[in-house]
Amino acid sequence: MSDLAALVVQQGLNGVYLGCLYVMVALGLTLIYGVLNQINFAHADFVTVGAFTAFFAVTRLATKVLGLPEAAGYLLSLVLALGVGALLGLAINAAVFAPLRERGDELRPLIATIGVSVLLENAQLALFGPIPYQFDSPFGQHTFHIGRIFFTGQSVLVIGVSALSIGALYAFMRFSFWGKALRAVAQDRETAGLMGINPGLLIGLTIVIASALAGMAGALLGPVLVLTPFAGATVVVKAFAIVIIGGFGNMQGTIIAGILVGIIEAFTVQYLGSGLIDLVVFVLLLVMLVLRPTGIIAERKEENV
Amino acid sequence: MRRAAFFGIAIALVAAAPWLLHTPYWRGILVICAMNVLLALSLNLVMGYTGQLNLGQSAFFGIGAYVSTILVKTYHWNFWLASLAAVAFAGVVGLALAAFAVRLRGHYLAIASLGFAVITYQVLVNWEKVTEGVRGIYGILPPVGSTVGLFYLIAGIGVLVYWLMDNLVRSPVGDTLRAIREDEVSAASLGVRSYVWKAFAFSIGAGVAGLAGVFYPGFVGTLVPDAFNIVESFTMLAMVIVGGMGTMIGPVVGAVVLTFLPELLRGFGELRLMVYGIALTLVVLFMPGGIVQLVKRK
């Protein structure tokens, strides 16, 4: 393999790894948008809380209290972060989305979630302080190589967990009763209600699934984040861009756009410098909004989820 | 007559404030409060009257601060001339954001304007040759020496901007903006060229935010990009919503309350900053008209 080809494959792989992390964050946003037509700004903070959960699970609970080996500790932290995310989802549904759902306003729930976001950020700031936390994934130390292409155990884990989550979500949506009911609610909330489906319950379920994904994404991102109370915000702002580039509320579009942004980011780091990542991504977003506001895959109401 | 009395009271309050709160610390808070009032007024024109959810207002605040400071420090312009140029520049950039607002609504506009704020922030961080990046610009002098003088200057401009805006929203232009807010399609069918008026509102809003930005660096003495992070946009949003969006006095009340409330809660340490979040969420849930609505009902 020539130098250039090796470099391109290596950066492409790094991009897919990053892209998977973004997809995990963006999927929840797109899921909520698909079913509710709402944006959850506190999603960012669910990611941060997930990352902090992983930090404490890995550095305190798993190794010191339970005496688990590090690898098992990190895997446990993924599950814990998933659970914590789900709980936060329950809470924000009860506090914001359920009460505001009936009033049919587009922007008030969004503003309320900005309030929740500010609240969570400052609560974490009070608890954990502004100094960044840092922990390593035990899988990060193992490196493999095929020819001249290197990758870490962590990237294998991230890509694996993402693929599993996406697969599980897809199977749930396509084949299970609840998934079908969810798609029905996304298509037409009132008619679904008339068919004996409880839209409130399913909307709650959507938010819980989306938030659980955000929590786990936080745990997966934890080792590469500068873990402060505002860490999630930087990632989620990018996830918003991905959701729009992919087509609001469209899962396939989000997955494609997420991987694409990951790859663009990897090559931006290679050729332009890491400081310009956000600039490149958001200029892409604005160009996309002008040229094709519907995203890669157009928003079709009946197939939003 | 009632308006004249109202402005009389406002001017009297502004005049008395630095003598009621006379320690240097509280006078500093007053200066911040006056800046916040300007920022809340600027966002309210776009969001409250024209109905465009704009999360990029922090960008214009930053543009005003950076353009004026760079013109003064690097090119040795006179402060007032530099300020005028900075406000005009912010207004022109506001037009650029309006170009998106013409095509996008609701959630799309919210994210596009957020993206706009992120891009501006990144330019401030990365264009080190001009902005000094995260190292920051130091030793910036305020246009007037004393804190009281600075407060009178900014608050005076605040009252003036309020008066001009109040006239604007009472004029047929105000009706036009409200028509766009309520129903853009119906407004268009009545011959309202919504793109012209959206551009107008964004541009004026951006200029006023830039005007607030002009005074910020001199007051703080240093200038770093972090002051114009998207969190700043959320703070402005909270002030407008908590006070009462789409009224003139509401955002002023919101700005005053949300500037002073965290200071009064200083005893609670970092937890006091949660006030913004709690206030914003509770107001949206239980008091959609903001504090102003509460007073009106009585």
Interface residues (C-beta under 8 A of the other chain):
Chain A: Y33 N37 I39 A95 V96 P99 L100 E106 L107 R108 P109 L110 I111 A112 I114 G115 V116 S117 V118 L119 L120 E121 N122 A123 L125 A126 F230 A233 V237 F240 A241 V243 I244 F248 G275 L276 D278 L279 F282 V283 L285 L286 L289 V290 P293
Chain B: L53 F100 R103 L104 G106 H107 Y108 A110 I111 A112 L114 G115 F116 V118 I119 Q122 V123 V125 N126 I230 V231 F234 L237 A238 I241 G269 E270 L271 L273 M274 Y276 G277 I278 A279 L280 T281 L282 V284 L285 P288
